[in-house]
């Protein structure tokens, strides 16, 4: 885990001096980790121009660090909302996490 956190910058701590690997993961946290992983694997990937594909009523609840990642994954049909809510602070279930990884893999991994 130290490699992902310190060298690749994929996982950040919950505080500057605290890492909580057993804590629940929110939707905004997992999307940020997925996008950081993509950027580590594909350094030329530009996520800055991504837009939401629909209006989300809770867009203002997204933490600043996660806005671009959520936009990018939504724009690429990897993460979707529910009834016009993106639910950034909601915890991600194992199922949801695997679905996000699967969609990311299918979209970006070329055989």
ABEGO torsion letter per residue (X at the ends): XAAAAAAAGABBBABAABBBAABBBBAAAAAAAAAAAAAAABAABBAAABBBABBBAAAAABBAAAAAAAAAAAAAGABBBBGGBAGAABBBBAAAAAAAAAAAAAAABBX
